[in-house]
Structures are given as C-alpha cells and as structure tokens.
C-alpha cells in the first residue's frame, strides 16, 4: 500500500519540507484548503529537485464552488505538466457558512453543483487534449468559447484525473457517477465505510453504467502515531482536537450515529461556538479515538490501515494532526505499508 502525506508547510518552506518527506519514501504529497493557497505549494514541490517527477502531488481538497472550472482546469493542467504527469486534482464542496461567509461566494445544493463542476473541468481538459470543440452548458456554468490562443497544448501523460471528496451518500454517489476517484473523508469509521460509503459507491457506479475499476478509491485516515508513551499522548491529544472539530459539524453526525455516539454532536457544536476546545476534546473518548482514527506505532498503524482498506485500494492518505510525526517514523510507516 502506498502512502500519501500532507505537505504541511508555509509556501516559503515548502521546498525543504517536500524534500524531507520525499526522502521518507512516501508515494505522494497533498495540500488542503487551509491557511495557505492549495495550489502554490504543489507548484513549488513540482519544481523542487528530488521531488518533482518522483512523487505524486494532489490537492486534497481544493474547494471548488467559489472557483471557476476554467481556473481549476488551468491549475490542474499546469501542475500535471510541472509534475511530469503525477498530479491529481482533488475537489471538495465545503459547508454553506464557509462558502457564503468566508469565500463570499454563492451557495447551491452541493452534490448537483459538484457534479457540474467535475464535468465542466473534465470537458475543458478533454477539449485541450483532444481538440474537441468546447461545449459545456450547465445550470451554474457555461463554457463554449476556446480560441486557439488559450489552448495550452497536449500533455504526453494525458490530463490529470479529477477526484471528488465525499462523506454523505448523495455526494458519494455523485463521485461514483462522474469523477475519476473518490476521496473518502478522513472522519469515518470502518463500519461507516462498509455500511454507508461502499453501498453509495455501488449505486452511483450502477446508475452511470460504470464498473468499480472505473473509480479509484482513496481513503484518508487520521493517525495518532508514536513509539513512546509521551509521543502517543501528544499525538492522541492532537487527534482528539481534530475529531472534536469534525464531530461538531452537523453534516458529519452520521458517522457518530452509526457508532451510537450521535448525542455528542450537538454538545460538541455548542462548545465549538463558545470556543471551549478543552471541553470539546474531553468529549472524545478513547473508544472514539480508536474507532475514528488509527493509533499506535508505525507498524501498528500500517497493520490497521491494511485491515481497514486493503481490499479497497493500493494507497492511503494519512494525517498527523496537531503534532509533528518524526520523519523516521513516517519512513517506518511507509516501509511497513509497502
């Protein structure tokens, strides 16, 4: 199983961090839509000696609804070129308050909107690669003009794949219908994936006349990794904070409900509005950590990742939230997974 890890560095520190992580034997690096731009660090990594052309690069995820599909296509095309065919465009929707109040963009039902964005991006990429006339007409976006001046040319590796992040059944079905891959939300349990995610995948594939082989499944996992009691305690504290943050979101309650912990969601939400992070973490029990995250030594974590995902995929995205996983342990994790 291949290991993808987050490229968690400021843009001016990306090159050094990317070299460090690539030296650990990871297969891929991904960015997320956080305090810095999601695309720029990948451009730096692609241009860094020892990284570009050696490891895969991915947005995980770029928030799509505030962006034009044309902008997304241009960024994806250029990163595919710079990485020598090793880029994947991961897209996500975000919740309504962020779209309207943080991005200042317009909100609409997210699954239908994301379907249209994925199809529009793929239509633009196909037009550039194959020379077919651009003629995409959707409810929210229309792309019918592509003069030769604005065509970037063909790519020897072909256009980058477009993946869609999802948690709920509607978005999961949408990903299975139109995307090249499904990014499984990191806030999940083994049971939630088996009882909720995979049935929705099968429904989406069937409705689109696709096969399971047409959709790459990219699970994401939250890791509390360490070798000493002190390392594990620090890692677990970081994981509790992230699980509490995810658990406070009403849209994510389904993950807690299936395990019988749904009543914690409104409590976490109320505490989040007061900014009481310590009280939020206190609501995340050890059982929640063991179920919703993966905890242990690098070898323990690798074994659990194989148990949870080994029959679904040949690679996994791992997060080390709120703590610095030693590079030697990241290397041990990559080796144990392989």
Rosetta blueprint (number, residue, H / E / L):
1 X L
2 X E
3 X E
4 X E
5 X E
6 X E
7 X L
8 X L
9 X L
10 X L
11 X H
12 X H
13 X H
14 X H
15 X H
16 X H
17 X H
18 X H
19 X H
20 X H
21 X H
22 X H
23 X L
24 X L
25 X L
26 X L
27 X L
28 X E
29 X E
30 X E
31 X E
32 X L
33 X L
34 X L
35 X L
36 X L
37 X L
38 X L
39 X L
40 X H
41 X H
42 X H
43 X H
44 X H
45 X H
46 X H
47 X L
48 X L
49 X L
50 X L
51 X L
52 X L
53 X L
54 X L
55 X L
56 X E
57 X E
58 X E
59 X E
60 X L
61 X L
62 X E
63 X E
64 X L
65 X L
66 X L
67 X L
68 X L
69 X H
70 X H
71 X H
72 X H
73 X H
74 X H
75 X H
76 X H
77 X H
78 X H
79 X H
80 X H
81 X H
82 X H
83 X L
84 X L
85 X L
86 X L
87 X E
88 X E
89 X E
90 X E
91 X E
92 X E
93 X L
94 X L
95 X L
96 X H
97 X H
98 X H
99 X H
100 X H
101 X H
102 X H
103 X L
104 X L
105 X L
106 X L
107 X L
108 X L
109 X L
110 X H
111 X H
112 X H
113 X H
114 X H
115 X H
116 X H
117 X H
118 X H
119 X H
120 X H
121 X H
122 X H
123 X H
124 X H
125 X H
126 X H
127 X H
128 X H
129 X H
130 X H
131 X L
132 X L
133 X L
134 X L
135 X L
136 X E
137 X E
138 X L
139 X L
140 X L
141 X L
142 X E
143 X E
144 X L
145 X L
146 X L
147 X L
148 X H
149 X H
150 X H
151 X L
152 X L
153 X L
154 X L
155 X L
156 X L
157 X L
158 X L
159 X L
160 X L
161 X E
162 X E
163 X E
164 X E
165 X E
166 X E
167 X L
168 X L
169 X H
170 X H
171 X H
172 X H
173 X H
174 X H
175 X H
176 X H
177 X H
178 X H
179 X L
180 X L
181 X E
182 X E
183 X E
184 X E
185 X L
186 X L
187 X L
188 X L
189 X L
190 X H
191 X H
192 X H
193 X H
194 X H
195 X H
196 X H
197 X H
198 X H
199 X H
200 X H
201 X H
202 X H
203 X H
204 X H
205 X H
206 X H
207 X H
208 X H
209 X L
210 X L
211 X L
212 X H
213 X H
214 X H
215 X L
216 X E
217 X E
218 X E
219 X E
220 X E
221 X E
222 X E
223 X E
224 X E
225 X E
226 X L
227 X L
228 X L
229 X H
230 X H
231 X H
232 X H
233 X H
234 X H
235 X H
236 X H
237 X H
238 X H
239 X H
240 X H
241 X H
242 X H
243 X H
244 X H
245 X H
246 X H
247 X H
248 X L
249 X L
250 X H
251 X H
252 X H
253 X H
254 X H
255 X H
256 X H
257 X H
258 X H
259 X L
260 X L
261 X L
262 X L
263 X H
264 X H
265 X H
266 X H
267 X H
268 X H
269 X H
270 X H
271 X H
272 X H
273 X H
274 X H
275 X L
276 X L
277 X H
278 X H
279 X H
280 X H
281 X H
282 X H
283 X H
284 X L
285 X L
286 X H
287 X H
288 X H
289 X H
290 X H
291 X H
292 X H
293 X L
294 X E
295 X E
296 X E
297 X L
298 X H
299 X H
300 X H
301 X H
302 X H
303 X H
304 X H
305 X H
306 X H
307 X H
308 X H
309 X H
310 X L
311 X L
312 X L
313 X L
314 X L
315 X E
316 X E
317 X E
318 X E
319 X E
320 X L
321 X L
322 X L
323 X L
324 X L
325 X L
326 X L
327 X H
328 X H
329 X H
330 X H
331 X H
332 X H
333 X H
334 X H
335 X H
336 X H
337 X H
338 X L
